Amino acid sequence: MRSDRPLVSILMNCYNGEEYLRPALESVIAQIYQNWELNFWDNQSTDTTVAICKSYGDPRIRCFCSEEHAELGAARKLAFQEIRGDLVAILDADDVCHPTRLMRQVAFLDENPQAALVGSWVQLIDEKGKVFGEFRPPVNQNDLHDCLRWTNPIIHSSAMYRYRLAREAGGYPGDLINASDYGITLMLARHFRIAVVDDFLCKLRVVTTSMSHSKKYRGTVAGEELMLLQRAAVSLPLSAKRFDITAGRRRSPRSDREFLSFMMDPY
C-alpha cells in the first residue's frame, strides 16, 4: 500500500451474513482506490460468515470475532476501536459499492477539508440484486442539513468520515442500539460540514426477511429516532423544509418514516 495516500479503513459489522457477504466483500476488493483495510467485525455468527471472510486470504481484510454477541450499537463501538486509517468508509455486509466509491470520496474529502463526512446517492436493490428504487439526498449544503430535522439523509453504507474528528466527538453514541449511524451523523453535523456526492456509489439491499421487519426492532428504532430528532431540533439551525429523497420505490402501506427505519437494517 502506498504510504503517500490516506489509508481508508472500511468498517463492516456482520451477524449471520453468509447469503450476501461475498458480493459485499468482492465490491471492496474491486475498488480502484487500493489503499484500504477492511475491518470485518463478526458478532458471533452461527453460519459460515467467518469462513467466507477468511477464505479470501487478503491481508487487508482483518477479521475480528466478538467474544460475545452484542447489540449493533455496541458492536460498532468495538469495531471503531480497531480502526487504523485516516478515513473510515462504512459498508454493511449485504450492500455493495461501486468500484469508484473510495476514489471519489477520498478525492472529495481531500478537496473539501472543511467536510467531516460525505455520503452519496444510493440505489435500492432487492434480494436478487435488482434495482427498484433510489435514495437521493440533496447536495446543497443548507438543504442537506435541513433533512436532519426529520430523517437521516446519509445511508450509512454510503458514508465516509474523518476518523480523528469522529473519535474526538466521541465515536458512535453509546446510548443508541440501532440508530447509532444517525447519531454519529448528527454529532459530526453539529460541528462540521457534511456532504453528499451526487452519484450512485452504493447499492443498499432491502431484504424482506431481515430483522428490520420485527416489531421490536421497529419500536426501538422509532424511539431512538425520535430522541435524535429532538436533539437535532435543539442543536442544529434547521428550517421546516422537507424533501422527497426516495424515488421509484415500490408503493406499499408503509409511511416514509417506516420505510426509512426499514432501511436502517442492523446487519
Secondary structure, DSSP 8 states (H G I E B T S, - for coil): --TTS--EEEEEEESS-HHHHHHHHHHHHT-S---EEEEEEE-S-SSSHHHHHHTT--TTEEEEE-SS---HHHHHHHHHTT--SSEEEE--TT-EE-TTHHHHHHHHHHH-TTEEEEEEEEEEE-TTS-EEEEE----SHHHHHHHTTTS--S-GGG-EEEHHHHHHTTSS-TT-SS-HHHHHHHHHHHHSEEEEEEEEEEEEE--TTSGGGSHHHHHHHHHHHHHHHHHHHHHS---S-----EES----S--HHHHHHHHS---
